[in-house]
Amino acid sequence: CCSGARIQVPPPAVVPSAQGPPGKLAYTRHSRAMGGSSSFIAILSIAAFLACAWLATRISRMMGVSSIVLEITTGVVLGPSVVGVVAPEYAECTYKRHMDCTPPADLSELIATGAPLGETFGMIAESGLCHREDYIHHDDGHATGDDHGAHGVDDHGAATGHDEVTNASSATGHATTTAPPTNADSHGNRTHIDSHAPGTQVGGHEPTTGTQSGNGDGQGRRLSGGGSYATYEECLVKSCEAELSHECQLTPDFFTLIGHAGVALMIFESGMHFDFEKARYVGPKACLVAVIGTVLPLISGTILTAVYGKPFVPDSVAVGTALAPTSVGIALRLLGEAGVLSLDFGQAIITAAFVDDILSLVLFNILFSLQGDFDFMKVVAFPIIGIVFMGIAMVAAVKFWPLAISNCLYPRIPAKRGDVKVSAEDEALFFLMFVVLIAYSTATHFLGTHLWGCFIAGMSFACVKP
């Protein structure tokens, strides 16, 4: 996610989508011709999609292979991009349907003339993620699109005939620039800024904020909007894509949200299979495997990317960091289907996978600190707090929770009358599990990832006897 100011994107209004499988519009009109508007067809489509996914799982089990491949294939084929059983509205982020980050062909001309950039790029320009004066200063020296002071601004930035404009991001150095087109003066003209900060070298350029800094190579590249870009136009486009990705991660589409919830519950269940006795035996070896599994992808990915001519920082290091984490969800699913999750090597794999993810989380925070201020809390303090929290939770899983549930919780639960399938004790335990799951995942969410807390919550009930 890009650094700096966050864009306050209002929830987009729901409008009819023109996208979708061929013939969808006519099909919708036909479906509502008899009984009026109804969601029955949408319900039927979702039911068919889920039935096919379930059928793919059963077929894979009959064949004796993992169901992951066939399930993914079913989702891709029946999704909106191929067959279209699932409507695009259910499988695409809402913001992606209303934010178009495709730059117009005349974007440079619009910026140069001060014309409106459109709703999406106008919002990015106003957000403060990209500062046009940064790029003009590097590319053109002290030149602007007009003569110096053409709009009545003198050599010391005093406005003569126009509204006075203060730009905090250009308060140091010398910059005779054209402000972004969204900051027009009262006459509809672009506003010029010319500031001479005392004690600074004329022509020098200081970073605009603590999270945006130039690289000092004099090639016009600048860290702005979460990346280093060569032009103002590139900064607008990349910042738009970063903001769109950020919004879609916060509010994903329906199926993605269900998938995230499923992964969290699957990791919670795997934590309940954690064997503390076997962990004492496989723990040191698993930690060694985790360190090797983190360091080798980091080094190989960094070197390979650098060989292809990319900068070492941040490009090469970013690729190595992206390759370092282990897919815990896939590993858990495969080990669970094979029935080896409780064996020694199964426990070793799971332990190594989670230690690997903790190390990768530290690398991720370090990567974001390479071109900005070092954040001690995110890079050092939060991982240490998480490890301490995990250690305390493991002790509680062995010493506290079994006794608290068997001696304090169960005796206070009134028994149900008659023959029931689910006892009152099981219902109370189920409720307690979800309370602990939400509490632990929320705590570790602010330490880096909620999945860490899901696994710890599952471990808390690994020693509870049914």
C-alpha positions, 0 to 999 in steps of 0.5 A: 500500500502506498505511503503518505496521505490516504484518499478518502474514497466515498462508497461508489453508487451502485449503477448498472454494469455494462460488463458481463457475459454475452446476452446477459442484458437480454437474458435479464429482461426476459427473466423479469418479463413474467413476474417482475424483477426477481433475484431468483436467477442470481440465487440459482446461479450461485447455487449452481456454482457452489454445487459444481465446486462441491462436485469437484471436491467429491470427484477429486477424493474419489480419484485419490488426489488433492481437490485444490487443483480441480476446485481452482479450475472450476472457479476459473471456468465458471467465473465471470471471465469464461462461462459467466455462471457467476455475475461480475458484480459478485466476483469483482471489487466494487471500486474496480467497477467505478475507478478507471486507472487507464490513463487517457491518451491526452493525459500529458496535454490535460496536465500541461493546459490545466484542464480537468483530469477526470474524476479518478485522476482528479481525485489522485491529483488532489490527494497529495500523493503526487506533487507535480512541482517535484518532477518539473523541478528535476526535469526543467530546472527553474523553467515553467510552462509560462514566463517567470512571474507571468501571473503576477508572482514576484521573486519572493512569492508575493502574489500581485493580483492573484490569491496567495498560495502556500505550498508546504511541500515546496517550502525549501529550496528553489522551485519556480513551478507550475502547481497541479491543475487542480489548484487553480487561482480565482482567475482560472489560471495556474498558480506559480510558486517561487520560494527562497528558503533561508540557508538553503542552496538555490536549486536544491530540493528537499523531500516533500514529506517524511515518507516521500524523498528523492533519490538524489541521482538527478534523473528526475525520479522521486519517491511519491505515492508509494514508489519511485516514478520518472514523470508526474503522469506515471506517478498519477497512474501508479498511485491510482492503481495502488489506491484501487488495490488498497480499497479492494483489499479493505472491501473485497468482493463477496467471494474473495471475502468468503475465501479469506474467512475460510482461510482464517477458519482453516488455520484456526482448525489446524492450530487445534491439531498442534501437538505440544509434545511433538513440537518439543522434538521437531521445533528446533529442526523446524525453525532451522528449516524456516530460516533456510526457507526464508533466506534462500528465496530472499537471496535468490530472488534478489540476485536474479532480479538484479541480474535482469538489470533492476535496481537492488533497492527496492526492486530486487529486494522486493522480489526476494521478500515476496518469494520468502513467505510460505503458503500456509493455507495450501500446506495445511490443506494438503497435509489435512487431506493426506491425514498426516497433519498429526505426524512428526513431519506434518508438525514440522512443516506447519511449525516451519511454515508459521516461523517462516511467515513471521520472519517474512513479516519482519522482512516486509516491514524492513523493506518499507523502511529502506526508502523512508524513516526507520519505523522501530515499532513495525520492524522491531517492536511488533514482531517481538510483541507477537512472539511474546504473545504467542509464548504466553498463549502456548503456556496458557494452552497447556496450563490454563485453558484445559483446567478452566474449561473442565473445572470452571466452564462445564460445571456451570452449564445447565444440561439440556433435557431429552436426547439432543445431538449437540450438548450444552457443553459443546455449544458453550465451548463452540462460543468460547472458541469464537470469542478467543478466535476473534480476540487473538486475531484482532490483537495480531492484526495490529501486529502484522497479520490476523492469521497469526492470531487464528493459529494461536487461538486454535492452539489454545484448544489443542489440549482440551479433552472432549 
